[in-house]
Amino acid sequence: MTLQSIDPATGNVYATFAPTSATALEQALASAERTAITWAAQPLTTRLALLRALARRLRAERTRLARLITDEMGKLSAEAEAEAEIDKCALVCDYYAEHAATQLADIPLTSDASRSLLAHQPLGVVLAVMPWNFPFWQVLRCAAPALAAGNVVLLKHASNVPRCALAIAELFTAVDAPEGVFQTLLIDAETAEQVVADPRVRAVSLTGSERAGRRVAGIAGANLKKSLLELGGADACVILEDADLERAAETGARSRFINAGQSCIAAKRFIVVEAVADDFVARLQSRVEALVPGDPRDPATTLAPLARADLRETLHQQVEQSRTAGAELRCGGQPQPGPGWFYAPTLLDRVGPGMPAYDDELFGPVATVIRVADEAAALRVANDSRFGLGGSVWSADAARGERFARAMACGAAFVNGLVKSDPRLPFGGIKDSGYGRELGAPGIAEFLNLKTLWIA
Ligand code: NDP
C-alpha cells in the first residue's frame, strides 16, 4: 500500500508516501504509552501553554496550511473557506486553553467521608481516526481537549490526505511538543483496526462513515475500551409556512453546498410545507444554478470538486436511483465532463421514502426537497431517518421554532440559522449518527477517568 496525495480538481498526483513501517508503528505506540504518563503528570498550565502555542502557529501559517487543504481535498480557497478552517482550529485550541482549568477542576461531593470529590484524570493513549472533509478541523477538535485533559493522541488520518496528516504532526514538533504527545501514523484501515485493539491504546474517536464506525466501535467494544463516534447525517432543514423564505433559501443553499456538500451537518433534506414549497424551491433553485464549479484556487469558483473519484460515483448512483424511484430532477444530475471530480450542482424535488435521497446520506452537491402537508407532517418526516446528527427549522415565530427544534430527534437543532460546529457548543449525534460529544465541556469529559476520591 502507498498513500497518494491527488489534486481533486485535476486528478494529478502531487506526492506518494510509504506507509508507516511495522517497526515505526511499534515505536510510536511505545512512545505514546511512555509519554502518556509524563504528559499527564505535567502541570495543567504546561499542557495549556502547548495549545496556546499551537493556536499561534496555526494562525501564523494559515495561508500555507489552507493551500494544503485546497490542493489535497479540493476545498475552495475562495471566500477563504480553507483559511477559515485553520482559524477555527486555532479557536478550538484557545477555547480549551481558556476553559480547561474550570472544566477539569475537582468537583466536591457530599458523602460520609470528611472529604470526597470527583477528580478528572486522563485515560492515556487516544487513537483519532479522522476523515478528509475538514482535514485539520476534525483532528484538532478531537486533539485539543484530549491533550488538555492529559491524554496523548495517535492520528490515523484518511488515506487521501497524507500531506495534511503529516503537516499537523509537524505543527506539534514546531511548537516543541514533547515527543509522543501527538503522532501521525500513515496506516491503512486494516492496520488501524490492530491499533484499536492494542492494549496500549485506551480509547478511540472516529469521525467518518457508518461502516467504519460500526467496525471500529465493534473492535473497541470487544477490547473493553471507550469509543466516540461522529458518523454521517441526513440533517433536516424544515421550512414552515411562516418562514422567511429568502433567508431560508440563502442559508439552506450555503449549508448544502459548502465544501461541495461534503459536510456531515449539511442541510441534506429540505422538508417544506406545501403552501410555500413552489416559492421556496424556486428561490433555492436559482441559487443552485448560480453555483460555478471550477478550480478551487480561483476566487471566481463557488463549487469545489468532490474529494475522490469513488465518492462522485457513489453520489451519482444515489441520484440516479432516486430519479428512477420518482424524484424530479430540477437541475444538474450528472458528473461534470473534463478532468477533476466535479459534480453538477443538483436539485431533486418531490423526494420520498425508498429513495437514497430520502433514506441515506448524500455526501455531495445535491439538494433534496421533500414536500409535506403541514407542521405535524414535517416533524414526522424530519424524524423519519436512521440518522440524528443536526437539524434546523425556519419560522417567523421563535417560540414555535423552539418547540419544533426540541421535538427533533437529533444532537443539535438550530432555529432560523445555519447548523454549524463551534468550540463552545457540544457536537454529536444520536441513532446511526453515532454517540458521544465533541467540543464544549462534554467534549473534554469524553476521554477522562472521572475518579471518585473518598478521604476518611
Ligand atoms: P470512511 O469512514 O471510510 O473514512 C473515515 C476514516 O475512517 C478514514 O481515516 C478511514 O481510513 C478510516 N477507516 C475506514 N474504515 C476503517 C476501519 N475498518 N478501521 C479503521 N479505520 C477505518 O469514509 P470515506 O472516506 O470512505 O467516505 C464514505 C462516506 O462516509 C461519505 O460519503 C460520507 O457519507 C461518510 N463520511 C462522513 C463524514 C462525517 O463528517 N461524518 C466524513 C467522511 C465521510 P482510510 O481513508 O484509510 O480508509
Residues whose N, C-alpha, C, O or C-beta is under 5 A from the ligand:
A	BS01	NDP	V129 M130 P131 N133 K156 H157 A158 S159 N160 I187 D188 A189 A192 E193 T207 G208 S209 A212 R215 V216 E230 L231 G232 C264 E361 F363
